[in-house]
Amino acid sequence: MANTKSAKKAARQTVKRTAVNKSRTTRMRTAVRGVEEAIASGDKDAAKKALDSAAPLLVRTAQQGGMHKKTASRKVSRLNARVKEMAN
């Protein structure tokens, strides 16, 4: 347990930041899952719409520190490739 005043404040801040980061991560994962489910169902239009809403969420999560910038970029790229592949 924190003993000093500054350590107690840091502990309070950590709890708040953890809640915010968890919320962002959950929102991002849900969006990615929506794209993957649309791909699995074979509905290209739904997959494209889901990707259009998930891509900005991924990028924003990275900008806000929820994941590395290159990780978000890689995920967007791979999802986009899978959606494009559905046309063939």
Secondary structure, 3 states (H helix, E strand, C coil): CCCCHHHHHHHHHHHHHHHHHHHHHHHHHHHHHHHHHHHHHCCHHHHHHHHHHHHHHHHHHHHCCCCCHHHHHHHHHHHHHHHHHCCC
